[in-house]
């Protein structure tokens, strides 16, 4: 029986048997495989069994579904295939082995009648290109609790101020809100946040007194504001 390993940064989060005819994948809790990440659509994709084969099919997701570095609409899966959804990967464990005699990897593109063929030696290059594309990331915050002028912020500037001052990228409301509560710096490889002027800053419930490298899903709390950091694919 085939199974899939749900991974985040090479760490296995969950092992799921592919023992049902239809398993949905997405951010919403009603999915068979839930990936709680803003880069993942509410219903992102699904596994489908057709005879003795297992397919992955994109559900018109915003950010797409990739198999071995290639964006797909529907694709038959074999042992060792790696699916990329948002910032998570799903590795297929199966007794069905791809025919290596063909010396090619075929997936179906947006047109169900069009087959795109990628030589095995190019697969690593494609995956490397996908990883490279993640280097210059764009992230943002979703406000969970607190009074601000918006609920969703994309962090496009090199430095974003969280505070009450007029120039703040994330403006706090309230009489007692500090002019500057924290600063978010954007670098090519990602973001980090630092508290300002001795203000309290918590990341995932832990007090932070120096800079903290932000990871997808981190929960930030400062000056009555609670937000979740996300990476936009």
JOSUL-V71462 format. One record per backbone hydrogen bond with DSSP energy under -1.0 kcal/mol. NH is the residue of the N-H (numbers start at 0). CO is the residue of the C=O. E is the energy in kcal/mol with one decimal. If there is no record, write none. Layout:
{{NH	CO	E} {NH	CO	E}}
This chain:
{{2	92	-2.5} {3	15	-2.7} {4	90	-2.4} {5	13	-2.9} {6	88	-3.4} {7	10	-2.4} {10	7	-1.7} {12	5	-3.3} {13	5	-1.5} {15	3	-2.8} {17	1	-2.7} {18	16	-1.2} {22	46	-2.2} {24	44	-3.2} {25	32	-2.0} {26	40	-2.3} {27	41	-1.7} {30	27	-1.8} {32	23	-2.3} {34	25	-2.3} {36	34	-1.8} {39	36	-2.0} {43	24	-2.3} {44	24	-1.9} {45	56	-2.0} {46	22	-3.1} {47	54	-2.5} {48	20	-2.4} {49	52	-2.7} {52	49	-1.7} {54	47	-3.1} {55	74	-2.5} {56	45	-2.5} {57	72	-2.5} {58	43	-2.8} {65	83	-1.9} {66	69	-2.6} {67	81	-3.1} {69	66	-1.9} {71	64	-2.6} {72	107	-1.5} {74	55	-2.3} {76	53	-3.0} {78	95	-2.9} {79	91	-2.9} {80	77	-2.1} {82	89	-2.7} {83	65	-2.7} {84	87	-2.6} {87	84	-2.1} {88	6	-2.1} {89	82	-2.4} {90	4	-2.3} {91	80	-2.7} {92	2	-2.9} {102	99	-1.1} {104	117	-2.4} {106	115	-1.8} {108	113	-1.6} {113	110	-1.1} {115	106	-2.3} {117	104	-2.4} {121	118	-2.0} {122	119	-1.2} {125	121	-2.2} {126	122	-2.4} {127	123	-2.4} {128	124	-1.9} {129	125	-2.1} {130	126	-2.3} {131	127	-2.5} {132	128	-1.9} {133	130	-1.2} {134	131	-1.5} {136	134	-1.7} {139	229	-2.2} {140	152	-2.2} {141	227	-2.3} {142	150	-2.6} {143	225	-3.2} {144	225	-1.9} {152	140	-2.7} {154	138	-2.9} {155	153	-1.2} {159	183	-2.8} {161	181	-2.8} {162	169	-2.1} {163	177	-2.2} {164	178	-1.7} {167	164	-1.8} {169	160	-2.4} {171	162	-2.4} {172	146	-2.1} {176	173	-1.1} {180	161	-3.7} {181	161	-1.5} {182	193	-2.6} {183	159	-2.8} {184	191	-3.1} {185	157	-3.2} {186	189	-3.7} {191	184	-2.0} {192	211	-2.4} {193	182	-2.4} {195	180	-2.0} {198	195	-1.7} {201	220	-2.6} {202	205	-2.6} {203	218	-3.1} {205	202	-1.7} {207	200	-3.2} {211	192	-2.3} {213	190	-2.1} {216	228	-2.9} {217	214	-2.4} {219	226	-3.1} {220	201	-2.5} {221	224	-2.3} {224	221	-1.9} {225	144	-2.9} {226	219	-2.7} {227	141	-2.5} {228	217	-3.1} {229	139	-2.5} {231	137	-3.1}}
